[in-house]
Amino acid sequence: MLGCVDDVTPGPTPLEHLPEDDWSRALAIVAHPDDMEYGAGAAVARWTGQGKEVVYCLVTSGEAGIDGLHPDQAGPLREAEQLAACAAVGVSRCDFLRRPDGVVEYGVELRRLLAGIVRRHRPDIVLTHNFRETWEGGFLNQADHMAVGRAVVDAVRDAGNRWIFPEQLGGADSTEGLEPWDGVRAVWAAGSPRARHGVDITDSFEAGIDSLLAHQAYLAGLGQTADEARGFLTGMAQGTGARLGAALGVAFEVIAVR
């Protein structure tokens, strides 16, 4: 007699906790204002609460992100909102590179720009957003996210090689007076569909909510209320937390550098 076999669907892959005791400086490089706030801001709040230094660098000012507001008005407004979002999670420095929003191109020029940022700030960890073609569930990613994230990964390695972009380095021909930096241990990409690690944000979640709600004009442009924004982040954090063994979590793909 044949037995009956249940049709069991495997659950989501468990996440491993990211290390927190062997680094002190992180640099977050993303494409737009709000990119860190849709999930990763609460992790940053956790880390700054531990005394770690986190610096933000935004490649664009998100000036093309509000349909009803001209870019000349939207850019400065979104920069101001980003600074408020940074303050909510304990970040005191945010660099704006002011590249054109929506048309960022991956290539040598972007790598050069970002390698210089890495050399200037000399982080242990570099943070970015998902740069894969899709999000979890197969939804198409945005072009700037893909271009910036790919360039971040390459720029981290470029920054440690003195023969790549040597015009940035100290010496008679230097344009910036920087030095090589090969101290980045890994790039952590938030929200990647290939994430295998996570951070418990249970105690810092409200700071992450505050950082997202600082983007008032952007949320209004999306037609998203504060309650809807909170609900969106809560749903993501609960799902990730379940994979991490925590109430709330945020997921990261780890790209090892050394």
C-alpha positions as CSV (number, residue, x, y, z in Angstrom):
1,M,0.0,0.0,0.0
2,L,1.4,3.4,-1.0
3,G,1.5,6.1,1.7
4,C,0.3,9.6,1.2
5,V,3.0,12.3,0.9
6,D,2.1,15.8,1.9
7,D,2.8,18.6,-0.5
8,V,5.0,20.8,1.7
9,T,6.2,24.1,0.3
10,P,9.6,25.2,1.6
11,G,9.6,28.4,3.7
12,P,11.7,31.5,3.1
13,T,15.4,31.0,3.5
14,P,16.6,32.0,7.0
15,L,18.9,35.0,7.3
16,E,22.2,35.2,9.1
17,H,22.9,38.1,11.3
18,L,25.4,40.7,10.0
19,P,28.5,41.2,12.0
20,E,28.5,44.3,14.2
21,D,31.6,44.0,16.4
22,D,34.4,44.3,13.9
23,W,33.8,47.6,12.1
24,S,33.2,51.2,13.1
25,R,32.8,53.3,9.9
26,A,30.2,52.9,7.1
27,L,29.6,54.8,3.9
28,A,26.2,54.6,2.3
29,I,26.1,55.4,-1.4
30,V,22.7,55.4,-3.1
31,A,21.0,57.0,-6.0
32,H,18.2,59.2,-4.5
33,P,16.8,60.8,-1.4
34,D,14.5,58.2,0.2
35,D,16.6,55.2,-1.0
36,M,18.1,54.5,2.4
37,E,14.8,55.3,4.2
38,Y,12.8,52.5,2.5
39,G,14.0,49.9,5.0
40,A,17.7,50.4,5.7
41,G,17.4,53.6,7.8
42,A,16.4,51.6,10.9
43,A,19.6,49.6,10.6
44,V,21.6,52.8,10.4
45,A,19.8,54.0,13.5
46,R,20.8,50.8,15.3
47,W,24.5,51.3,14.3
48,T,24.8,55.0,15.1
49,G,23.2,54.1,18.5
50,Q,26.1,51.7,19.0
51,G,28.5,54.6,18.4
52,K,29.4,53.7,14.8
53,E,29.9,56.5,12.2
54,V,27.7,56.4,9.1
55,V,28.1,58.9,6.3
56,Y,25.6,59.2,3.4
57,C,26.4,60.0,-0.2
58,L,23.6,60.6,-2.7
59,V,24.4,60.5,-6.4
60,T,21.4,62.5,-7.4
61,S,19.1,64.9,-5.6
62,G,15.9,63.1,-6.7
63,E,14.8,66.2,-8.6
64,A,12.8,64.1,-11.2
65,G,10.9,62.2,-8.5
66,I,7.9,64.4,-8.0
67,D,5.6,64.6,-11.1
68,G,3.9,67.8,-10.0
69,L,7.0,69.7,-9.0
70,H,9.6,71.1,-11.4
71,P,13.1,69.7,-10.9
72,D,14.5,73.1,-10.1
73,Q,12.2,73.2,-7.1
74,A,12.2,69.5,-6.2
75,G,15.9,69.1,-6.0
76,P,16.6,71.6,-3.1
77,L,13.4,70.4,-1.3
78,R,14.4,66.8,-1.5
79,E,17.9,67.5,-0.3
80,A,16.4,69.3,2.7
81,E,14.1,66.4,3.4
82,Q,17.1,64.0,3.2
83,L,19.0,66.0,5.8
84,A,16.1,65.7,8.1
85,A,15.9,62.0,7.4
86,C,19.6,61.7,8.2
87,A,19.2,63.5,11.5
88,A,16.4,61.0,12.5
89,V,18.9,58.1,12.4
90,G,22.0,59.8,13.8
91,V,23.8,60.6,10.5
92,S,25.4,64.0,10.6
93,R,27.0,64.1,7.1
94,C,25.4,63.7,3.7
95,D,27.1,64.5,0.5
96,F,25.1,65.3,-2.6
97,L,26.8,64.7,-5.9
98,R,24.0,66.3,-7.9
99,R,24.2,64.0,-11.0
100,P,21.0,64.2,-13.2
101,D,18.2,62.2,-11.7
102,G,16.8,59.3,-13.7
103,V,19.6,59.1,-16.3
104,V,22.6,57.9,-14.3
105,E,24.9,55.8,-16.4
106,Y,27.2,53.0,-15.2
107,G,30.7,53.5,-16.5
108,V,34.2,54.7,-15.9
109,E,33.2,58.3,-15.0
110,L,30.8,57.1,-12.3
111,R,33.4,54.6,-11.0
112,R,35.9,57.4,-10.8
113,L,33.5,59.7,-8.9
114,L,32.6,57.0,-6.4
115,A,36.2,55.7,-5.9
116,G,37.1,59.3,-4.9
117,I,34.3,59.3,-2.3
118,V,35.5,55.9,-0.9
119,R,39.0,57.2,-0.7
120,R,37.9,60.4,1.1
121,H,35.8,58.7,3.7
122,R,37.8,55.5,4.2
123,P,35.0,53.2,5.5
124,D,35.1,49.7,6.8
125,I,31.7,48.8,5.2
126,V,30.0,50.4,2.2
127,L,26.2,50.3,2.0
128,T,24.1,50.6,-1.1
129,H,20.6,49.5,-2.3
130,N,19.5,46.6,-4.4
131,F,21.2,46.8,-7.8
132,R,19.8,43.6,-9.3
133,E,17.4,43.8,-12.2
134,T,14.4,43.0,-10.0
135,W,13.1,43.2,-6.5
136,E,11.8,40.2,-4.5
137,G,8.8,39.0,-6.4
138,G,10.1,39.9,-9.8
139,F,9.3,43.6,-9.9
140,L,11.5,45.6,-12.1
141,N,14.2,47.7,-10.4
142,Q,14.9,51.3,-11.3
143,A,17.7,52.2,-13.7
144,D,19.6,54.6,-11.4
145,H,19.6,51.9,-8.6
146,M,21.2,49.4,-10.9
147,A,23.8,51.8,-12.3
148,V,24.8,53.3,-9.0
149,G,24.9,49.9,-7.2
150,R,27.1,48.3,-9.8
151,A,29.4,51.3,-9.8
152,V,29.7,51.2,-6.0
153,V,30.8,47.5,-6.1
154,D,33.5,48.3,-8.7
155,A,34.5,51.7,-7.1
156,V,35.3,49.9,-3.8
157,R,37.9,47.8,-5.5
158,D,39.1,50.8,-7.7
159,A,39.7,52.8,-4.5
160,G,42.3,50.4,-3.2
161,N,44.4,50.4,-6.4
162,R,46.8,53.4,-6.7
163,W,47.1,52.9,-10.5
164,I,43.4,53.3,-11.1
165,F,42.3,57.0,-11.1
166,P,45.8,58.0,-9.9
167,E,45.0,61.7,-10.6
168,Q,43.0,61.6,-7.3
169,L,46.1,60.7,-5.2
170,G,48.6,62.8,-3.4
171,G,51.6,64.2,-5.3
172,A,52.5,66.9,-7.8
173,D,49.8,65.9,-10.3
174,S,47.1,65.3,-7.8
175,T,43.7,66.9,-8.2
176,E,42.3,65.9,-4.9
177,G,45.1,64.9,-2.6
178,L,43.6,61.5,-1.7
179,E,45.3,58.2,-0.9
180,P,44.3,54.6,-1.9
181,W,41.9,52.9,0.5
182,D,41.7,49.1,0.5
183,G,40.1,48.9,3.9
184,V,36.5,48.1,2.8
185,R,35.6,44.6,3.9
186,A,32.3,44.2,2.1
187,V,29.5,46.0,0.3
188,W,26.1,45.4,1.9
189,A,23.2,45.9,-0.5
190,A,19.8,46.5,1.2
191,G,16.7,44.9,-0.1
192,S,18.4,42.6,-2.6
193,P,16.5,39.5,-3.8
194,R,19.8,37.7,-3.2
195,A,20.0,38.7,0.5
196,R,21.2,36.1,2.9
197,H,21.9,38.3,5.9
198,G,19.9,40.7,8.0
199,V,19.8,43.1,10.9
200,D,17.5,43.1,13.9
201,I,15.8,46.5,13.8
202,T,13.2,45.9,16.5
203,D,14.5,48.6,18.8
204,S,15.4,51.1,16.1
205,F,12.4,50.7,13.9
206,E,10.6,53.9,15.0
207,A,13.7,56.0,14.1
208,G,13.6,54.4,10.6
209,I,9.9,55.4,10.4
210,D,10.7,58.9,11.3
211,S,13.5,59.1,8.7
212,L,11.0,58.0,6.0
213,L,8.3,60.4,7.1
214,A,10.8,63.2,6.8
215,H,10.3,62.9,3.0
216,Q,6.9,64.7,3.2
217,A,6.9,66.2,-0.2
218,Y,8.0,63.0,-1.9
219,L,5.4,60.9,-0.1
220,A,2.7,63.4,-1.0
221,G,3.8,63.2,-4.6
222,L,3.4,59.5,-4.5
223,G,0.0,59.9,-2.9
224,Q,1.2,57.9,0.1
225,T,-0.1,58.9,3.6
226,A,2.0,58.5,6.7
227,D,0.0,55.5,7.8
228,E,0.5,53.8,4.5
229,A,4.2,54.5,4.6
230,R,4.4,53.0,8.1
231,G,2.3,50.0,7.0
232,F,4.6,49.4,4.0
233,L,7.8,49.4,6.2
234,T,6.2,47.4,8.9
235,G,5.1,44.6,6.5
236,M,8.6,44.4,5.0
237,A,10.3,44.4,8.4
238,Q,8.0,41.7,9.8
239,G,8.6,39.4,6.9
240,T,12.4,39.9,7.1
241,G,12.3,39.6,10.9
242,A,10.6,36.2,10.6
243,R,13.6,35.0,8.5
244,L,16.0,36.4,11.0
245,G,14.4,35.2,14.3
246,A,13.5,38.7,15.3
247,A,10.3,40.8,15.5
248,L,11.5,43.2,12.8
249,G,14.5,43.1,10.4
250,V,16.0,44.4,7.2
251,A,17.8,42.2,4.7
252,F,21.2,42.7,3.0
253,E,23.1,41.0,0.2
254,V,26.8,40.7,1.2
255,I,29.4,41.2,-1.5
256,A,32.8,40.3,0.1
257,V,35.7,42.5,-0.9
258,R,38.4,40.9,1.1
